[in-house]
């Protein structure tokens, strides 16, 4: 069975599938950047159609008009029920690969060992998990060729609530004839059979006792990609989202994976400053708005998902704000976080201290200080008065004197108002 996993949707829910009892398989060879980016572009397209809804409307989708990945896509119609899936659209590239020359109506008609069969066998996972899923693996196709593939399935709705359409996009690459591949594997097996000295066992957990600081080379190797200075903003966004996807799949060195994802997010934010028009366009497509007081919040929502854990989003935005405040150059944030005393948490704390508003002045105490030294207009001897400041109500008599009618402790608000009157 393929290696399938959830995609961080724009509403930020990650779904995990239960383990099944089946033999372990080797990880497939890494598929190329073009194939990986098609997977990401399809997901970005799905996100752009959400417009604040849990699922995009099927009325907004026209696969035949998508030149980029339309030929590599399929649209399944479940309006007659999950067990009666019908093909509403099948791209030309999938037809050609599966040698499908006549009409095809249902999943039962899909040729076995075709790339299309790799795509359609995952559709029930969408209905069960109610979120996009991505998957990749290697298999032997109908021409007896080893084939790597990477795909994504995304839910659509006709009524705003029910998932009754699924849109899938897949890309693939035929690698080498199986016989040749077997020869290669036999040669590798023989080479590995030669006795070699075993290195000493050490703990390699990211937070273990023998953890070593990450070098920039380590970070670059873990990221697996490099962007030039002339990369367009959409490419940077796609790469940053791939880094988040890698983070969700990482089962070791999780700190490194997180720092790489944050580094890509920060580099995207820097690039957005020089391409405001494109950045604004991306925000509009995602239903987000720029925030002058929290400029990095839309960035982390774009990359990690709007409904990703709110606490984590706030922390990640704080990290990016701190990095920008320190004017860190592009490509340096992962190394900075790895070498900063206390790591990410310490950076978050430092940023929050810097952003913490100054304490408001104690207006009441200030008023008391002013009144304590204000010149007196008259002095009276009053029995039973112990408060520092009192409020008097007096009545002017016919002879010009003032009769005191009531005495009470002055309230804080009265002290502030009197002080303002004295200073006017």
C-alpha positions in Angstrom: 0.0 0.0 0.0 1.1 3.5 -0.7 2.5 5.9 1.9 -0.4 8.3 2.5 -0.7 11.2 4.9 -2.8 14.1 5.5 -2.2 17.6 4.1 -2.3 20.7 6.4 -5.5 22.3 5.0 -6.2 26.0 5.1 -8.4 25.4 8.1 -5.4 23.6 9.7 -6.6 20.2 10.7 -4.2 17.3 10.5 -5.6 13.8 10.2 -3.7 10.6 10.8 -4.8 7.2 9.5 -4.7 4.2 11.8 -1.9 1.7 11.4 -2.6 -1.5 9.4 -1.0 -4.8 9.7 1.0 -5.2 6.5 4.7 -5.7 5.7 6.9 -2.7 5.9 8.1 -1.3 2.6 11.1 0.7 1.6 10.6 4.5 1.1 10.3 5.3 -2.6 13.0 7.2 -4.3 12.6 11.0 -4.0 10.5 12.4 -6.8 11.8 15.4 -8.6 11.0 19.1 -7.9 8.6 19.5 -10.8 6.5 16.6 -9.6 6.6 17.8 -6.0 5.6 21.3 -7.0 2.7 20.1 -9.1 1.4 18.4 -5.9 1.8 21.7 -4.0 0.3 23.9 -6.8 -2.8 21.7 -6.8 -3.1 22.1 -3.1 -2.6 25.8 -3.3 -5.3 26.0 -6.0 -7.7 24.1 -3.7 -7.0 26.5 -0.9 -7.6 29.5 -3.2 -11.2 28.2 -3.8 -12.1 27.8 -0.1 -13.1 31.5 0.5 -13.7 30.8 4.2 -15.7 27.6 3.6 -14.9 24.2 4.9 -14.8 22.8 1.4 -14.7 24.5 -2.0 -17.8 24.5 -4.2 -17.8 22.2 -7.2 -19.3 25.0 -9.2 -15.9 26.8 -8.9 -14.0 23.9 -10.4 -13.4 23.4 -14.2 -10.6 20.8 -14.6 -10.6 21.1 -18.4 -9.6 24.8 -18.1 -6.5 24.1 -15.9 -3.5 24.0 -18.2 -1.0 23.4 -15.4 -2.2 20.1 -13.9 -5.6 19.5 -15.5 -4.3 16.7 -17.9 -2.9 14.9 -14.8 -6.2 15.1 -12.8 -9.4 13.3 -12.3 -12.8 14.4 -10.9 -14.9 11.8 -9.1 -18.7 12.3 -8.6 -20.2 10.7 -5.5 -23.7 12.3 -5.7 -25.1 8.7 -6.1 -23.2 7.6 -3.0 -19.6 6.6 -2.1 -20.1 3.1 -3.4 -21.1 4.4 -6.8 -18.3 6.8 -7.8 -18.5 8.0 -11.3 -15.9 9.9 -13.4 -16.9 13.4 -14.1 -13.6 14.3 -15.7 -10.4 12.4 -16.7 -7.3 14.2 -17.9 -5.6 13.4 -21.2 -2.3 12.4 -19.6 -4.0 9.8 -17.3 -6.0 8.5 -20.3 -2.8 8.1 -22.3 -0.8 6.4 -19.5 -3.6 3.9 -18.8 -4.2 3.3 -22.5 -7.9 4.3 -22.0 -9.3 4.8 -25.5 -13.0 4.4 -24.8 -15.4 5.8 -22.3 -14.8 5.1 -18.6 -17.7 5.5 -16.1 -16.9 4.1 -12.7 -13.9 3.1 -10.5 -14.6 -0.5 -11.4 -13.5 0.3 -15.0 -10.0 1.6 -14.0 -7.2 -0.5 -15.6 -5.2 -2.3 -12.9 -1.6 -1.3 -12.5 -2.3 2.1 -14.2 -1.3 5.4 -12.5 -5.1 6.1 -12.3 -5.5 3.1 -10.1 -3.0 4.5 -7.7 -5.1 7.7 -7.4 -8.5 6.2 -7.1 -7.7 3.6 -4.5 -7.4 6.4 -1.9 -10.7 8.1 -2.4 -12.5 6.6 0.7 -9.8 8.1 2.9 -11.0 11.6 1.9 -14.6 10.8 2.9 -13.4 9.3 6.2 -11.0 12.1 7.1 -12.8 15.1 5.5 -9.6 16.8 4.5 -7.1 16.6 1.6 -4.6 13.8 1.6 -1.3 13.4 -0.1 0.5 10.1 -0.9 3.6 8.9 -2.7 5.1 5.5 -3.4 6.7 3.3 -6.1 5.1 0.4 -7.9 5.5 -1.7 -11.1 3.1 -0.6 -13.8 1.4 -2.5 -16.6 4.5 -2.2 -18.8 6.6 -3.9 -16.1 8.4 -0.6 -15.3 9.1 0.7 -11.9 7.2 3.9 -11.5 7.4 6.6 -8.8 4.3 8.7 -8.2 3.1 11.5 -6.0 -0.6 12.5 -5.7 -3.1 14.5 -3.8 -6.9 14.1 -3.4 -9.0 17.1 -2.4 -12.7 17.3 -1.3 -15.4 19.4 -3.0 -19.1 19.9 -2.2 -22.2 20.8 -4.1 -24.3 21.9 -1.1 -21.6 23.4 1.2 -21.6 20.5 3.7 -21.5 17.1 2.0 -18.3 15.8 0.3 -19.8 14.5 -2.9 -17.0 15.3 -5.3 -13.2 14.5 -5.1 -10.6 16.1 -7.3 -7.3 14.3 -7.6 -4.0 15.3 -9.2 -1.0 12.9 -9.7 2.4 13.0 -11.4 4.7 10.0 -12.0 8.0 9.0 -13.5 9.0 5.6 -14.9 12.4 4.8 -13.5 14.0 1.6 -14.7 13.1 -1.9 -15.9 12.5 -4.2 -13.0 15.0 -6.8 -14.2 17.8 -4.1 -14.3 16.6 -2.8 -10.9 16.8 -6.3 -9.4 20.4 -6.7 -10.7 21.3 -3.4 -9.1 19.7 -4.5 -5.8 21.6 -7.8 -5.9 24.9 -6.0 -6.4 24.1 -3.6 -3.5 23.2 -6.6 -1.3 26.5 -8.3 -2.1 28.4 -5.2 -1.4 26.7 -4.7 1.9 27.5 -8.3 2.9 31.2 -7.4 3.1 32.2 -7.1 6.8 32.7 -3.5 7.9 33.5 -2.0 11.3 30.4 -0.9 13.1 30.4 2.7 14.5 29.7 3.1 18.2 26.0 3.4 19.0 24.9 6.8 20.2 21.6 8.4 21.0 20.4 10.6 18.1 17.2 12.0 19.4 16.9 15.7 18.8 16.8 16.4 22.5 18.9 13.5 23.7 22.1 13.7 25.9 24.4 13.5 22.8 22.6 16.0 20.7 25.0 18.1 18.5 24.3 21.6 17.3 23.1 21.7 13.7 25.4 23.2 11.1 24.1 25.1 8.2 25.1 22.2 6.0 22.9 19.9 8.2 20.0 22.3 7.8 20.4 22.5 4.0 20.6 18.7 3.7 17.5 18.3 5.8 15.6 20.9 3.8 16.5 19.3 0.5 16.1 22.3 -1.6 17.7 25.7 -2.3 16.1 28.8 -3.7 18.0 31.4 -5.7 17.6 35.2 -5.0 15.4 35.5 -8.2 12.8 32.9 -7.1 9.3 34.2 -7.5 7.1 34.7 -4.4 4.7 31.8 -5.3 7.6 29.4 -5.5 8.8 30.5 -2.1 5.3 30.0 -0.7 5.2 26.5 -2.2 8.6 25.6 -0.8 7.7 26.9 2.6 4.5 24.8 2.7 6.6 21.8 1.6 8.8 22.4 4.6 5.7 22.3 6.9 4.7 19.1 5.2 8.1 17.7 5.9 7.8 18.8 9.5 4.6 16.8 9.9 6.3 13.7 8.5 9.5 14.1 10.5 10.0 11.3 13.1 13.4 12.5 14.2 15.3 15.7 14.5 12.0 17.5 14.9 13.8 20.7 16.1 15.7 20.8 12.8 12.5 20.3 10.8 10.7 23.0 12.6 13.6 25.4 12.3 13.8 24.7 8.6 10.0 25.4 8.2 10.3 28.7 10.2 13.4 29.6 8.1 11.5 29.2 4.9 8.6 31.2 6.3 10.9 34.0 7.3 12.6 34.0 3.9 9.1 34.2 2.3 8.3 37.2 4.5 11.5 39.0 3.5 10.7 38.4 -0.2 7.1 39.6 0.3 8.5 43.0 1.4 10.0 43.5 -2.0 6.9 42.2 -4.0 4.0 43.7 -2.2 1.6 43.4 -5.1 2.1 39.6 -5.4 1.9 39.2 -1.6 -1.4 41.1 -1.5 -2.7 38.9 -4.3 -1.7 35.8 -2.3 -3.4 37.1 0.8 -6.6 37.9 -1.0 -6.7 34.4 -2.6 -6.3 32.9 0.9 -8.9 35.2 2.5 -6.4 36.9 4.7 -5.5 40.5 5.4 -2.2 42.2 6.2 -1.9 43.4 9.8 0.3 46.4 10.5 0.5 45.6 14.2 1.2 41.9 13.6 2.8 41.7 10.2 4.0 38.0 10.5 0.6 36.6 11.6 -0.7 36.4 7.9 2.6 34.8 6.9 2.4 31.9 9.4 -1.3 31.4 8.6 -0.5 31.2 4.9 2.2 28.6 5.4 1.1 26.6 8.4 -2.7 26.9 7.9 -5.2 29.4 9.3 -6.6 27.0 11.8 -3.3 25.4 12.8 -2.9 25.4 16.6 -3.4 29.0 17.7 -0.8 28.9 20.4 1.8 27.6 17.9 0.8 30.2 15.3 1.3 33.0 17.8 4.7 31.6 18.8 5.9 31.2 15.2 4.8 34.8 14.4 6.7 36.0 17.4 9.8 34.2 16.1 9.5 35.8 12.7 8.9 39.2 14.2 12.0 38.8 16.4 14.1 37.8 13.4 12.9 40.8 11.4 13.6 43.1 14.4 17.2 41.7 14.5 17.5 42.1 10.7 18.6 38.5 10.2 19.6 37.9 6.6 17.8 35.4 4.4 18.7 31.8 5.1 20.1 32.3 8.6 17.1 31.8 10.9 17.4 28.0 11.3 21.1 28.4 12.3 20.2 31.3 14.6 17.4 29.3 16.4 19.6 26.3 16.8 22.4 28.3 18.5 20.3 30.7 20.5 20.4 29.9 24.2 17.1 28.4 25.1 16.1 27.8 21.4 12.7 28.8 20.1 11.1 29.3 23.4 13.7 31.8 24.5 13.2 33.8 21.2 9.5 33.8 21.7 9.9 35.2 25.3 12.4 37.8 24.2 10.0 39.1 21.5 7.1 39.2 23.9 9.1 41.2 26.3 10.0 43.7 23.6 6.4 44.0 22.5 5.0 44.3 26.0 3.4 47.7 26.4 4.8 50.1 29.0 2.9 50.0 32.2 0.2 52.6 32.4 0.8 55.4 34.9 -1.0 55.2 38.1 -3.3 58.3 37.7 -4.6 58.1 41.2 -1.2 58.0 42.8 -0.1 60.8 40.6 -3.1 62.9 41.7 -2.4 62.1 45.4 1.2 63.3 44.9 0.1 66.6 43.3 -2.5 67.3 45.9 -0.1 66.5 48.7 2.0 69.6 47.8 -0.7 71.9 46.4 -1.1 75.2 48.2 -4.1 75.5 50.5 -6.9 78.1 50.1 -8.0 77.8 53.8 -7.5 75.7 56.8 -10.3 74.3 59.0 -10.1 72.3 62.2 -12.5 69.3 61.9 -13.1 66.7 64.5 -13.3 63.0 63.5 -11.6 63.3 60.1 -8.8 60.7 59.5 -8.6 60.4 55.7 -5.8 62.0 53.9 -8.1 63.6 51.4 -11.8 64.4 52.0 -14.7 65.7 50.0 -16.6 68.6 51.5 -20.0 70.0 50.5 -20.4 73.6 51.6 -23.0 76.3 51.4 -22.2 80.0 51.1 -23.9 82.0 53.9 -25.3 85.6 53.6 -22.3 87.0 55.4 -19.9 85.4 52.9 -18.8 82.5 55.1 -19.0 78.8 54.0 -21.1 76.4 56.1 -19.8 72.8 55.9 -22.8 70.4 55.3 -21.1 67.0 54.8 -17.6 65.4 55.0 -16.7 62.2 53.2 -13.5 60.4 52.1 -12.6 61.6 48.6 -12.9 58.9 46.0 -10.1 58.1 43.5 -12.0 59.6 40.6 -12.6 62.8 42.5 -8.9 63.2 43.2 -8.1 62.8 39.5 -10.7 65.3 38.4 -9.6 67.8 41.0 -6.0 67.5 39.9 -7.0 68.2 36.3 -8.9 71.3 37.5 -5.8 72.5 39.4 -3.6 72.1 36.3 -5.9 73.8 33.9 
